[in-house]
C-alpha cells in the first residue's frame, strides 16, 4: 500500500464520504480498480480493512486540525 499526502488532485468540499455523505478527507484507490472516499470517522473505523485492499491512500485528515490564517478583516 502507498500513502500519498500531496495528491495531484486534492479532495474538495464537494467530495463526500461513500458511507455517510460527510465531507471526505480520505481517498482510497483499490487494488482491484475504483476508489472510495471516506470522512475521517469512517476512515478510522474501517482503516484496517482499507489497508488490506488499498493500492494508494490519499489522507488529508490533517486539514481538520489546520489553523486558519487570519484575514485582513480580523486585524
C-alpha positions as CSV (number, residue, x, y, z in Angstrom):
1,X,0.0,0.0,0.0
2,X,1.2,3.5,-0.8
3,X,0.2,6.5,1.2
4,X,0.2,9.9,-0.5
5,X,-0.1,13.1,1.4
6,X,0.3,15.6,-1.5
7,X,-2.0,14.3,-4.3
8,X,-2.2,15.9,-7.7
9,X,-5.9,16.4,-7.2
10,X,-6.8,17.4,-3.7
11,X,-10.1,16.5,-2.1
12,X,-12.5,19.3,-2.0
13,X,-15.6,20.2,0.0
14,X,-17.7,18.6,-2.8
15,X,-16.1,15.2,-2.2
16,X,-18.4,13.2,0.1
17,X,-17.9,10.1,2.2
18,X,-19.3,7.0,0.5
19,X,-20.5,5.7,3.8
20,X,-22.4,8.7,5.3
21,X,-22.2,11.7,2.9
22,X,-20.0,13.9,5.2
23,X,-17.0,15.7,3.7
24,X,-14.4,13.2,2.6
25,X,-10.8,13.5,3.8
26,X,-9.5,10.2,2.6
27,X,-9.4,8.7,-0.9
28,X,-8.6,5.0,-1.3
29,X,-7.7,3.7,-4.7
30,X,-8.4,0.0,-4.6
31,X,-6.1,-2.8,-5.9
32,X,-8.9,-4.0,-8.0
33,X,-9.6,-0.6,-9.5
34,X,-12.0,2.1,-8.5
35,X,-11.9,4.4,-5.5
36,X,-13.7,5.0,-2.2
37,X,-14.0,8.3,-0.3
38,X,-14.3,8.5,3.5
39,X,-14.8,11.1,6.2
40,X,-12.2,10.9,9.0
41,X,-14.6,9.0,11.2
42,X,-15.3,6.2,8.8
43,X,-11.6,6.1,7.6
44,X,-10.6,5.3,11.2
45,X,-13.5,2.8,11.7
46,X,-12.5,0.8,8.5
47,X,-8.8,1.6,8.5
48,X,-7.6,-2.0,9.0
49,X,-9.7,-3.4,6.1
50,X,-8.8,-0.5,3.9
51,X,-5.1,-1.1,4.4
52,X,-5.7,-4.7,3.1
53,X,-7.4,-3.6,-0.2
54,X,-5.8,-0.3,-0.9
55,X,-3.3,0.4,-3.7
56,X,-3.0,4.1,-2.8
57,X,-4.3,6.1,0.1
58,X,-4.6,9.9,0.0
59,X,-5.0,11.1,3.5
60,X,-6.0,14.7,4.0
61,X,-7.2,14.5,7.6
62,X,-4.5,17.0,8.6
63,X,-6.8,19.6,7.2
64,X,-9.1,19.1,10.2
65,X,-6.6,20.4,12.6
66,X,-5.0,23.1,10.4
67,X,-5.1,26.6,11.9
68,X,-6.7,29.0,9.5
69,X,-4.7,32.1,8.6
70,X,-6.2,35.4,9.8
71,X,-7.8,37.6,7.2
72,X,-7.2,41.3,7.0
73,X,-10.7,41.8,8.4
74,X,-9.6,40.1,11.7
75,X,-6.9,42.7,12.4
